[in-house]
Amino acid sequence: MQIKLLTRNDFEAYSAFREKMWPTYAVGGAWETIEQKYSRNPHVGLCPGSGLYACFDSSEIVGVMGAYPMPVTFEGLLHPGHMLVDWAVLPNYQRGPTFVALLHELMALPGRKYASRGAPESQNVLAGVGIQIPSVLAAALLQPFRALLLERLNFRDFALPSPLCAIPFSLPGRAESVPPGELEAAIPADLPHTAFVRREADFWEVFISGRLENGALSLRLLGERCRGSAVIKLLDVGPLRYGVLLAFRTEPRTPQAVGRLARSLRAALRALKVCTLLATEADADIRACLETVGVHVIRKPTHWWALSKPSDTFSAKHVRWWLTSADRDSHWGFGPPSVGVSGLRSLTHANA
Amino acid sequence: MHKNRVEDVVTGILHDALQLEEGFAVSNATRLVDIPNMDSLGRVRLVIEIEKVIADRLSMDEIISLESVGQIRLLLAAKGKVSIEGKDGDAAFAPPDDCQSLS
């Protein structure tokens, strides 16, 4: 058994793994998305060791785990690290040490370690090694009936990226799509004692270049005596379209500006026939934006995990975290399927 | 009573990690893949429980080498946490051939 960082040279072995792992899900673990997420992502350079790792049994890949770069800024300093994601182990190997070996190897990479919420079965394991970072996931309903259909029938599990035209276009409500290179980083209002990941234009340029996989769109928002920007990803399930708010920036940073720019965003989303806008409520501005965008907002608590290491440079428990939907690695595009045999769910239901 | 039944810290680790049913008996020859509730997350819990007992991190080789209850016992013995002697003074088990590197 050997664990190594995957490169383009491993493409054939990885393709064989995909076919065995997701035989009926052609886009599960798409290599294009992996290249975007782990190679072209400019944060990789800030977080040594980033990438998708595979466990080999002779020449066969039997499991994978990703070290997704998480360059956290705290008190003006950069604290490199990784979110451990994209877990998948072939069914026949799920009772063996493949997963724990991958976890062990990636935990030893330099920097802090994090995990997203993950499956319910994994919570007690993660609680044993990590600290919860509480968060709120909100859904702003623009078209409540369609939004209800989307949610109640679990249609989001079957969504595909919206086939948007890459040419910049104008939208009602003083919004226009703009090249991502024109974006400025969205950052928290209160920087002291706040930990966050700063995403500059170079990040968004790479991310939005993968719009065919992720449906991303960068918008410039204008309002009376204010301006701002938003990054959303749009996904379609048949006639239903929903969005995820990845970044929201306003200038000046006042409640009035947030309200005006949120109204511009709302008009744009309505024109795009978006029925629901999902977002992680990192702060009061995003919360206020969602309140303006939707006729109703539904919230539920969620969390990330900070996986503790002796080398941690600050305690995850004693800081204010500003994590947005952009911090969820799944926004890059096609990951493992949400239904069927995949990822962590499969890890806990071995077929051996 | 099974001759090789393990009635010690190793059993405690297995029960804590895998929430085994009361009365489920393991011997040193029991393979980990044959234990109910053993899956990828179970392996993680098992490693966490072992690391708690030895107050140290396991190496990758040690993690991969754990294939049977006897190998857990040998590992703990190598760390000075258990004796490989039975509680009656008899040898509790014969280490499998592939366990020698841990002893």
Interface residues (C-beta under 8 A of the other chain):
Chain A: M1 I3 V89 Q94 R95 G96 P97 T98 F99 V100 A101 L103 H104 E105 E121 S122 N124 V125 G128 V129 L344 L347 T348 H349 A350 A352
Chain B: L32 V33 M38 D39 S40 L41 R43 V44 R45 L46 V47 I48 L58 M60 I63 I64 L66
